[in-house]
């Protein structure tokens, strides 16, 4: 059992670095780990692919959370986002256009 635990530990450590691995290197790593850990190559490859998929998903979620946290901080500080600023600029331009349309006939009279 100790040998299998050691193999699983090596697999976990290898999977941490596998996030940035190419498919070719992932195959090589799966082969090496399978030889050392007494597991089938396809099993190791699937474990690595699953780990990479989960970690990429976690990284995306962490990025989204960080963005939400920054947006919340900006709101607390009274700052506006680029989207909010662009929307205000558009609304201002629309109001200015409407005002010019309303003022146009009066200026001629």
N, C-alpha and C positions, 0 to 999 in steps of 0.2 A: 504494500500500500504506500510505503514511503516513496518508492520509485515513481509511482503514478502521481502522488502529490507534487513531487519535484517536477515532473513533466508538465503538470497542469500549471504550476507556478511559472515555469519557463514559457509556456504557451501564453499565459496572461501577460507576462512582461514583453514578449514578442509582439503581442497584439497591440500593445500601447504604441509601439513604433510602426505598426502596420497601417495606421491611418493614412500615411503618406506613401505607401508602397505602390509600385506599379503592379500590374497583374502578373508579369513575368517574375518579379521578385517575390510576390506573394506565393507563387507556385514553388519557387526554390525554398522559401522559408517553411512552407507546409511540408515539403519533402524532408527537410532537415529535422523538423520537430517530430514528424512521424517516425523517423528512424530512431531518434533518441528516446521518444516517449512510448514507443510500442503501440502507437495508434495507426490507423489507416490514414493514408495521405488525404483522401477525399473527406474524411471526418475532420482532420485538422484544418484543411482548406475551408470547409464550411464554417467551422468555429471562428477562424480568422475573418472570413467575410462577414459573419454575423456581428462580430465585435466591431469591425470597421464601420458597418452600417449604423449600429447603435451609437458609436462615438461621433460619427458625423451628424447624426440627428441631434445628439446632445449638444454638440458645438453650435448647431443652428439655433437650437432653443436658447442656449446661453447668449448668443448674439442678439436674438430678439429680446430677451429679458434685459440685456444691457441697454439696448435702444429704448425700451420702454422706461427703464429707470432714468436714463438721461432726459427723455422727454418730460417725465414727471418732475425732475429737478428743474428743468427749464421753466415749466409752468409755475413752480413754487417761487422761482426767482423773478417771475414776471416777464420772461423772455418769450418770444414767438418763434415758431418753427419756420423754415423756409417755405413750406406749403401754405402756412397761414399768412405769411407776408405776401406771397404771390397772389393768394385769393383776395387779400385786401387791395393790392395794386389793381387787380382786374376790376373789382367792384368800384374803386375810385375812378378808373378810366370810364366805366359804364355810366357812372353818375355825371361825370364831366361831359360826356357825349350827350346825355339827356338834357343837361342844363343848357348846352349850346343850342340844341334843337328848340328848346323852349324860349330861349332868348333871341333866337334868330329873327322871327317875325316882328317882335317888339322893336328891335334895333332898326328895322326898316321903316316902321311907322312914324 
